[in-house]
Amino acid sequence: MEIVQLIAFSLRLFVIKHSLFASVALLFAEESGIPLPIPGDAVVTFIGYAVSRGRISYLSAYILLLAAIMGGSSVLFYLSRRYGQKLVMQFGHLLHVSDAKLLYIEDKFKKYGAWVIVIGRHIPGLRIPITIFSGISGVTFKTFFWSTFVSVIFWIPIYLEIGRRLGIRATRLLDAHPEYYLIALLPVTIFIISLVTAQIRHERKKKKVNI
């Protein structure tokens, strides 16, 4: 038990000291569909404050955030494309995705096409449902990717600027709950588990072939 507590304490110290890395990882996790108690807007705002303090350059922050959002949303798009119905049925309530939201997005998509992705991602509560809808509805990855990209290049500067203007108050959005940073380790954990699982399956297939 003491070892577990020591590991948890060490991880907490690491993410507090490396809060920028952890914040970007949190954003990636949220865009990937992992339910978090902190909205992505707050994460970007926090990093905007870090920019104002000179902890990271504006360009570096922008590129890191863009990579996290595009990478995370692409992961969720792929999962939705492959496991869409199961994803909504089993985890929809955790992701704040309901049939009503998906039907609303579908109706708007029929009327306005890819503009729903571009504009809809700026509406609180619609970013994740839009990605899931895109995956299960047959929207091509190319359309989804570039529509999301266009939306994000405007979304990021808005919240970076809010963080810069809020100053020290922006730190309360994340620093008040440093334990949430531990969730940033989830994507890494999932990635490692996926690699191990894939390796085990590969070894089993080899054994069957040899038999």
HELIX and SHEET records of a PDB file:
HELIX    1   1 GLU A    2  LYS A   17  1                                  16    
HELIX    2   2 SER A   19  GLU A   31  1                                  13    
HELIX    3   3 GLY A   40  SER A   52  1                                  13    
HELIX    4   4 TYR A   58  PHE A   91  1                                  34    
HELIX    5   5 ASP A   99  TYR A  112  1                                  14    
HELIX    6   6 TRP A  115  GLY A  120  1                                   6    
HELIX    7   7 ARG A  127  ILE A  136  1                                  10    
HELIX    8   8 PHE A  141  LEU A  166  1                                  26    
HELIX    9   9 GLY A  167  LEU A  173  5                                   7    
HELIX   10  10 PRO A  178  LEU A  185  5                                   8    
HELIX   11  11 LEU A  186  ASN A  210  1                                  25    
END                                                                             
